[in-house]
Amino acid sequence: MIAADNSRRSRRFEELALPHLDAAYNLARWLTGSASDADDVVQDAYLRAFRFFDGFHGDNARAWLLAIVRNTWFTEWRRRNDAADDTPYDDALHDDE
């Protein structure tokens, strides 16, 4: 019973989400400016979409997926920004004397 439900869920996800893979990649590529970062963002976004697919009850899977791609990138961007802000200031490196 559970295996049949999982199979049905996987098939439904494939039918609704996979046709929008190119659009998801194009958005990620535009947001990140990098092909490798776009690959990572799309992969993470599709994993999130699959994990929370039971919560999707709309008729516009494309908009739902692209919102997940955008939010996945913003989460990664914030993580990178926060990591850069944690770099300690070194007086020796920035001393003009």
C-alpha positions in Angstrom: 0.0 0.0 0.0 2.8 2.5 1.0 4.9 1.5 -2.0 1.9 2.1 -4.4 1.3 5.5 -2.8 5.0 6.4 -3.2 5.0 5.2 -6.8 1.9 7.3 -7.5 3.4 10.3 -5.8 6.7 9.9 -7.8 4.8 9.6 -11.1 2.6 12.7 -10.3 5.8 14.7 -9.4 7.5 13.7 -12.6 4.4 14.6 -14.7 4.1 18.1 -13.0 7.6 19.1 -12.2 10.0 17.6 -14.8 8.5 19.6 -17.8 9.6 22.8 -16.0 13.2 21.7 -15.5 14.6 23.9 -18.2 12.7 26.9 -16.9 14.1 26.2 -13.4 17.6 26.0 -14.7 17.3 29.2 -16.7 16.0 31.0 -13.7 18.8 29.6 -11.5 21.4 30.4 -14.1 20.2 34.0 -14.3 20.1 34.4 -10.5 23.5 32.8 -9.8 25.4 33.9 -12.9 27.2 30.5 -12.8 26.4 27.2 -14.5 27.7 25.1 -11.7 25.9 27.1 -9.0 22.7 26.9 -11.1 23.0 23.1 -11.3 23.3 22.9 -7.5 20.4 25.3 -6.9 18.1 23.4 -9.3 19.1 20.1 -7.7 18.4 21.4 -4.2 15.2 23.0 -5.3 13.8 19.8 -6.9 14.7 17.9 -3.8 12.8 20.4 -1.7 9.9 20.3 -4.1 9.7 16.5 -3.9 10.0 16.5 -0.1 7.1 18.9 0.2 5.1 17.8 -2.8 2.2 16.6 -0.7 1.7 20.3 0.2 1.2 21.3 -3.4 -2.5 21.7 -4.1 -2.5 24.2 -6.9 -2.7 23.9 -10.7 0.4 25.9 -11.5 3.4 23.7 -10.8 5.7 26.0 -12.8 5.1 29.0 -10.6 5.4 26.8 -7.5 8.7 25.3 -8.7 10.2 28.6 -9.8 9.4 30.1 -6.4 11.3 27.2 -4.8 14.2 27.8 -7.1 14.3 31.5 -6.2 14.0 30.8 -2.5 16.7 28.1 -2.7 19.1 30.6 -4.3 18.3 33.3 -1.8 18.9 30.9 1.1 22.3 30.0 -0.4 23.1 33.6 -1.1 22.4 34.6 2.5 24.5 31.7 3.8 27.4 32.8 1.6 27.0 36.4 2.7 26.9 35.5 6.4 30.1 33.4 5.9 31.9 36.3 4.3 30.8 38.6 7.2 32.4 36.2 9.7 35.9 36.8 8.3 37.9 38.5 11.1 39.6 41.8 10.4 43.3 41.5 10.5 45.1 44.7 11.4 48.4 43.4 10.1 47.0 42.9 6.6 45.4 46.3 6.5 48.0 48.4 8.2 49.1 51.3 6.0 52.4 51.9 7.9 
